[in-house]
Amino acid sequence: PAWVATLLDKLVPLLTVAATKPVHRLQSLLAWAACGALAHTQEDSLSSKLKKEQLTLLKDGGSFLNAVPSVLKAPAKEVTAQTQLWCSLLHGHVAGLPSLGASIKALLDEDRATCMPPGKFADVLPICRTALVLLAALHEPGGEPVVADPGAIKLGKPFSAKPPPPLDQLGLASAVASIPQADADALLLLLTQATVAWLAELSSSELGKSGQVKNSTLRGVISDISAAISASQSTPRAETLALLSVAAHHPLIASKRWKNSRFWRHLCSKGHLAGPMQRVGSAFWRPLRELISAGRKLPTKDPTGFRRACCSATLALSTSEESTTTSLQEEVQVLIDECKEALHSAQIAQEKDWNIAVFFALEGRLYVEEGTYVAEERQDKNIKKNKFLKDLYDDDDLQMERAAPAAAKFTPPDRKGKDKPGAKAKAKAGAAPSAGNMTASDIEAAKIQEQSETRARIRSYVEEAHYALDVLALLARSEVLENVLVNALPVLAEHFLVLLRSPLTVLCAQHCLRALVGCVVAEDSLPQRRLLPEALTIAGKGWLQRTPSACGTPGEDPVVEVVLDSVDVKQAMPAAPFGLVLPLVLRVISNSCLPLQKVCARALVILEKQLALGAEVPECLVSEVFDSLGVALLSLPPERNATQAAMLAAAKHLISTEEQLARLAEMFFAEEELVRGAVIAALAQVQHNERFLDESLDPHAARAVLRLGALD
C-alpha cells in the first residue's frame, strides 16, 4: 500500500533518537518494532530506507539495542517492543547484518567455539547475545504478551490474556525452521556459545552471585535453546549439544529440586533433546570428552565455574542409555587414559618432603622447619658507667661517652679516569642488590619468593591430579561402564599406591578409590571392601606396625588384617577386586618382620591359594611378586614353608613369558643359600606350567641356573 512508504519515512528518524537521548528509548524501540513488523512483507522497502547509521545500532555491541544491562533492567513495554524487532532479525527479514555462517566459520577455524575457559560475553555476536538476554528477560515475571509472527499482527486483533511462551514470543523455533539450514546450525551454535560465555560472566560477577538472574531463568533459556534445536530439520552439530551439556551442568543452573544431572537427564529423555540426541548418535561423545579433558587446565578457584561444570558433565557419559555402544566405550577409555596422564604420579613420587611442607605453609610468610634455631640481633645493653663520678655526685645517669668512630681518611680521586670495582653498580639507583650485598630482609624476601614459586609449581600438577580423580569417581557411578573400569583398574592401582602415599593427594585419592571399589568390587567377593582404601593407604605409607588410633582408622583391629581376613581363599577372586587386593598383599610381604608375622602369614596364604585357583595377575606385578617373596624368605624365618609354597605356586601358575622366567632365574645368584634352594625348587615347577606344556614358553632361561644348582 501507498501508506507504507510514508510510514517508513516517519519511522526512520525515530530509530536513532535513543542513541543521544536515552529517555526516549521506548519510542525508538517502538519505531524499530514497527519496522520489524513491516519487514515481513516490505523487506525491500525497509532495506532501502535503512542506512549505515541505523544498521550500526544493530551491529554495535554497545548500542542501546545491545547493551546487556539495559535489556535486563528494561520495563516490560521496552522488552516487548525489542522482542518484536528481534523476531524479524532472527527470521532474516532485515538485510545488511553480519552473516551467521561466516561468524561461526571463524570460530571453528580458530577452535574458539568449544574452548575452555570460554570467551568473553562481550565478544559474542551482538544479535545472538541480545537474543539470549531477551529470552532471559522474558522468563522473568512481569512480562507482557506479544505476538511472535510479524505476519499475524493485524488491525484490530486483540492480545491474548495469557502471554505465549518466551520461545514463541521471540520466534526462535520458527526462525530456525524457516531460514537456510546452514544459517540455522550456525545460529544454534552461536546461541549455545553465548550461553556458555554468559554463565562464565555471571559466575565471575556480582550479578550472578546476588541471584538477580535466577537459576530458573537460566534453565528456561537452556530449555528454549533445546526446543529450537529440536525444531531444526537436520541433524544438529555435535559441538552444539556438547556445549549445551556443559552449560546444563554449570553450578548457576542447579537448585535444590533441579540438580544438574537431573536437569540434563530430563532434557535428553522427556525434554526437547530426546530427538536430537538420537539423530546425532555417537558423534556427540567425542566433543563432550574433549570438553571434559579441557576442564583440567582450569584452576581450582576458577571464577567462571566451568572447571566444576566440565567435571560434572562426566555424568552425561555415565548416565547415558547408550553406554553399551562401542563408540562411547572407546571415548571413555580415551578419557581414562588422559586421566592417567593427569595424575602425575611420577612427579608426586619424586617430590621432596621439604617442598611438600612448603606447599602446605602460609603464602607470603617464610616457612622455617619447626624446631630450627633462628639467631636474632639484640640491643646492646652493656653500657659502661664511671664509678668515680657516680660516687662523687651520687647520680646513676652519668655514663661514659663512647669513643667517636674514627673519621674516614681522605682518599684522593683517581686521576687515571678508571672507575673502582663496584662503582657503576652503586651509581644505579634502585638496582637489585647483588648476592654479596643483600641484607637480611632482602634474603628473607628472596626465600619467600622462591617458596611461592615452589607452591605454584606443585599446585599446577596437583590441581590436574585432583580433577582427574574427580572425573574417575564420577565415571565409577555408572554400572554400565564397569567393564571399561575393570580393564583399566590394574594400571590405575599402581598410580593409586603412589597417590595414597603423598600428603598432596591422599584425601582425594581415597575418595576416588572408594567410588571405584563400590563400582567394580562386589560385596560377596570382598565383604570388607569399604576398608580397602584405608588399608592400601596404611600399606603404602609403611604404617603396618602402628596402632589403629595412630593410623586414624576406626575400630580396634588393624584394617589391613580385617581386609585380608575377609578374603575367601576357597574360590578365585575376580580380576577387579584381586587387582586391588594383590598390591596390598605384596606390600605386606615386602615389609615382612617378626612383629607382623600374623598378617604376613595370612598374606602368603592368600597369594598361594589365589594363584593356585587361577586368579589373574597383572603382568606389571609379576616381578614384584618374586621380589616380595625373596624378602620374606630372609626376614621371616618362621614362615619359610609358606613362603616357599607361594613361590612354587607362582612358578607353576604365574610365569607366562621368558622375561618373567629370567627374572626368577636371576634370584638364584643371591648370597643366601636358602634363596638359591627356593629358586631351584620353583624352577622345577615350571615343567608343570600350562605355557610350558603347550610349548608357548621357552625354558631356555632356566637351564643354566638348573645346571648350576645341581653343581651347588
HELIX and SHEET records of a PDB file:
HELIX    1   1 ALA A    2  LEU A   11  1                                  10    
HELIX    2   2 VAL A   12  LEU A   14  5                                   3    
HELIX    3   3 VAL A   17  THR A   20  1                                   4    
HELIX    4   4 PRO A   22  HIS A   24  5                                   3    
HELIX    5   5 ARG A   25  LEU A   38  1                                  14    
HELIX    6   6 GLU A   43  LYS A   49  1                                   7    
HELIX    7   7 LYS A   52  LYS A   59  1                                   8    
HELIX    8   8 VAL A   68  LEU A   72  1                                   5    
HELIX    9   9 ALA A   76  LEU A   90  1                                  15    
HELIX   10  10 LEU A  100  ASP A  109  1                                  10    
HELIX   11  11 PHE A  121  ASP A  123  5                                   3    
HELIX   12  12 PRO A  126  HIS A  139  1                                  14    
HELIX   13  13 PRO A  150  ALA A  152  5                                   3    
HELIX   14  14 PRO A  166  LEU A  170  1                                   5    
HELIX   15  15 LEU A  172  SER A  178  1                                   7    
HELIX   16  16 GLN A  181  SER A  204  1                                  24    
HELIX   17  17 GLU A  206  LYS A  209  1                                   4    
HELIX   18  18 ASN A  215  ALA A  231  1                                  17    
HELIX   19  19 ALA A  238  ALA A  248  1                                  11    
HELIX   20  20 PRO A  251  ILE A  253  5                                   3    
HELIX   21  21 ASN A  260  SER A  269  1                                  10    
HELIX   22  22 ALA A  274  VAL A  280  1                                   7    
HELIX   23  23 GLY A  281  PHE A  284  5                                   4    
HELIX   24  24 TRP A  285  ALA A  294  1                                  10    
HELIX   25  25 GLY A  295  LYS A  297  5                                   3    
HELIX   26  26 PHE A  306  SER A  312  1                                   7    
HELIX   27  27 LEU A  315  SER A  318  1                                   4    
HELIX   28  28 THR A  326  ALA A  342  1                                  17    
HELIX   29  29 SER A  345  GLN A  350  1                                   6    
HELIX   30  30 ASP A  353  PHE A  360  1                                   8    
HELIX   31  31 LYS A  387  TYR A  393  1                                   7    
HELIX   32  32 ALA A  423  ALA A  427  1                                   5    
HELIX   33  33 ALA A  435  ASN A  437  5                                   3    
HELIX   34  34 ALA A  440  LEU A  475  1                                  36    
HELIX   35  35 GLU A  482  ARG A  501  1                                  20    
HELIX   36  36 VAL A  506  VAL A  520  1                                  15    
HELIX   37  37 ARG A  529  LEU A  531  5                                   3    
HELIX   38  38 LEU A  532  LYS A  541  1                                  10    
HELIX   39  39 PRO A  548  CYS A  551  1                                   4    
HELIX   40  40 VAL A  559  ASP A  565  1                                   7    
HELIX   41  41 ALA A  575  SER A  590  1                                  16    
HELIX   42  42 LEU A  594  LEU A  596  5                                   3    
HELIX   43  43 GLN A  597  LEU A  613  1                                  17    
HELIX   44  44 GLU A  619  LEU A  621  5                                   3    
HELIX   45  45 VAL A  622  SER A  635  1                                  14    
HELIX   46  46 PRO A  637  GLU A  639  5                                   3    
HELIX   47  47 ARG A  640  HIS A  653  1                                  14    
HELIX   48  48 GLU A  658  GLU A  666  1                                   9    
HELIX   49  49 MET A  667  PHE A  669  5                                   3    
HELIX   50  50 GLU A  673  ALA A  684  1                                  12    
HELIX   51  51 GLN A  685  HIS A  688  5                                   4    
HELIX   52  52 GLU A  690  LEU A  693  1                                   4    
HELIX   53  53 HIS A  700  LEU A  711  1                                  12    
END                                                                             
